[in-house]
């Protein structure tokens, strides 16, 4: 009988023999210990991380007066693009029998689509830049990242434990 052991995120499941060597047993104990540490850290840090996430959300929400004109511009540009594309498609339908005009209509559709896409990307970038460059958002995100660091370290250690187990299983196969 083989036991399957792996963290959910890693995908492949190392097969542990029924009577594992002391090295494999040590690997399994390290994994168990690190899984327990990760679970304990998650439980301990959950309120802090939840408060940090709320602080990020609140910092972004505080920008609503500055964001609204940018969001309005994005919506207006998207609507204008839809209208332009609809008109281009109508011209294509109307010019079906004229190969020369049809080619020009298709070229215009492609150009209008590309220009509209660039405009929408610029609008989205303006929104994201406002959020990303706001000092309150930066501070809230930095605190969240700092507070999440122990969890990331735990996850990294757990991945290293599983990698070592796989390597040791191959060596003892």
WOVENPE-V881760 format. One record per backbone hydrogen bond with DSSP energy under -1.0 kcal/mol. CO is the residue of the C=O (numbers start at 1). NH is the residue of the N-H. If there is no record, write none. Layout:
co	nh
CO	NH
CO	NH
This chain:
co	nh
3	16
5	14
7	10
10	12
14	5
16	3
21	25
22	26
23	27
24	28
25	29
26	30
27	31
28	32
29	33
30	34
31	35
32	36
33	37
34	38
35	39
36	40
37	41
38	42
39	43
40	44
41	45
42	46
45	49
46	50
47	51
48	52
49	53
50	54
51	55
52	56
53	57
54	58
55	59
56	60
57	61
58	62
60	63
61	64
63	66
63	67
64	68
67	71
68	72
69	73
70	74
71	75
72	76
73	77
74	78
75	79
76	80
77	81
78	82
79	83
80	84
81	85
82	86
83	87
84	88
85	89
86	90
87	91
88	92
89	93
90	94
91	95
93	96
95	98
98	102
99	103
100	104
101	105
102	106
103	107
104	108
105	109
106	110
107	111
108	112
109	113
110	114
111	115
112	116
113	117
114	118
115	119
116	120
117	121
118	122
119	123
120	124
121	125
122	126
123	127
124	128
125	129
126	130
127	131
128	132
129	133
131	134
134	138
135	139
136	140
137	141
138	142
139	143
140	144
141	145
142	146
143	147
144	148
148	152
149	153
150	154
151	155
152	156
153	157
154	158
155	159
156	160
157	161
158	162
159	163
160	164
161	165
162	166
163	167
164	168
165	169
166	170
167	171
168	172
